Amino acid sequence: MPKKLIYLPLIPFLVVLILFFVFPLLTVLNNSYLDKQGSFTLVHYIKFLTDPYYLNVLFVTFKISIIVTVITLLLGYAIAYYVTKVLKSKLAKRIAYVVIISPIFTSAVVRSFGWIVILGNNGFINQMLLKIGLIDQPIQLLYNETGIIIGLIYILAPFMILSLTSVLQSIDSRLDEAAADLGYSRWKSFIKVTLPLSVPGILSGVMMVFSLSLSSYVTPALISGGKIKVLAMLIYEQMTQLMNWQFGGAMSFVMLVVSIVILMVNNYLLKTRWSEGGRS
Amino acid sequence: MIGKVASRLVIFMLFLFLALPLIVLIATSFTEAGYLSFPPEGFTFKWYLEVLRDTSYLDSFAFSFYLALLATAISIVIGVPTAQILARHDFFGKRLIEMFLSSSLLLPQIVFGVALLQFFSYFVAKPQSFWVLTLGHIVLTLPYIIRTCLASFIGLGKSLEEAGQDLGANRIKTFVFITLPLIKPSVIAGGLFAFAISWINVEVTIFLSASNQMALPVKMFNYVQYNVDPMIAAVSALTIYLAFILIVIIDYFVELENIAAN
């Protein structure tokens, strides 16, 4: 068989990738610098990046994403460490993975809905706090940033946990034993050995959670009830209700560029500072 | 000692945090009250019966299921040979493809939804159609198939395929009778993953949904935005049961731990 024919099965994939992924994204870019008459303008970008209303939404979106990322890292690390280093029984590990992974298989709608039931004024948490007398009237947990943050941490935690477990389980446990032989306490051996070796997992988890929360739509829309706006909600509004596709396109493109930058920073850090599996 | 108890407690709380929302939804779907209550009041199947009587939900279930199945099937047909080539050969542009595969999870889905809507509205009057939706879902699911199969192809090596060819089987025969059986578990696991990705998608689907044919998560999204009641909790619970079934099947074919490492 001639050598070139080997690549024949790649064609359908390349057609799908170029026609239905690359071209559509280029369309968005193209529309974003056109005005209604179809001539070149940067007015959409200028409006988006100077108008205080839009800047505030951008600020809120970044703020929420940063808080979500930091908390998810702390909580995800604890869970990932427990599952890979503390849990010994095979069955327990399996159950832990089912609990971690099963939310990924249900839609963000269902998962956010779960939090609406828990956080609402008549919800589980408020009822419990009222019953034990910690509060006299329900505290507002929905329709605000706190609610969005709680929801997003829950939605994105599995991604953080999985990128940490994949690195943590590849760290040789004999390294910990060696550290113990050298008289390191468990805590010191964690700081000196495990933590530095898990940096690649931390990086990829952080980048993933940060960019997914920047672009999240369903959870903020449901939990905020529209009272707080994040970037994705603005884009949806422009595209479907206000029908300003050029402006919506400009905002979409900014969002895309931000995630590409995050991606490149991630690749750069992983390649230059940390080679595969450890510090070079 | 106290430290140990405290850290156990923290871990327990963290796992509770992960499990609670789904548990709460399942529990409230059995409540007898007409509003959402947790812990549920009494026990009844009446909300499930109500869902079954409302044909619009059954239609959405069927629509989403069919969409996910079709997108996954096409992705498998396109993706498995692609994975094999990526695993076995070096060629110009391979780095770019790998970059797409590794970054697809991070790229904002809502932007991709916007992009498909804008792109297809150049060609068709109404981009909110089943086939545009299917194309979008193929792009969403392909990376999952390719990535799981790629790992399996690399792990497999090519000695068995070469042995087949030495014994006189041609390329297609080798693929069907040797390669495919060997990577079957990964195809199934990747396929189930891909199915789930399509089945739960809102961000892309919402831009391409026609009002008479609504995918289940989009229909639920539109409902929950304005209304929460035990009936929609029952719909949610049904999707949670399906998720558990998918996970158990995946765990049977490839251990979840391996998926986690991927």
Interface residues (C-beta under 8 A of the other chain):
Chain A: M1 I6 Y7 P9 L10 P12 F13 V16 L17 F20 F21 F23 P24 L25 T27 V28 N31 L75 A78 I79 Y82 K93 R94 A96 Y97 V98 V99 I100 I101 S102 P103 I104 F105 T106 S107 A108 V109 V110 R111 S112 F113 G114 W115 I116 V117 I118 G120 N122 G123 F124 Y154 A157 P158 L162 T165 S166 Q169 S170 M207 M208 S211 L212 L214 S215 Y217 V218 A221 L222 G225 G226 A232 I235 Y236 M239 T240 W245 G248 G249 S252 F253 M255 L256 S259 I260 I262 L263
Chain B: V10 I11 L14 F15 F17 L18 A19 L20 P21 L22 V24 L25 T28 Y35 L36 S37 F38 V77 I78 G79 P81 T82 Q84 I85 H89 F91 I97 F100 S103 L105 L106 L107 P108 Q109 I110 V111 F112 V114 A115 L116 L117 Q118 F119 F120 Y122 L135 G136 I138 V139 L142 I146 R171 A196 W199 I200 N201 V202 E203 I206 F207 P217 M220 F221 V224 Q225 V228 I232 A233 S236 T239 I240 L242 A243 F244 L246 I247 D251 E255 L256 E257 I259 A260 A261 N262
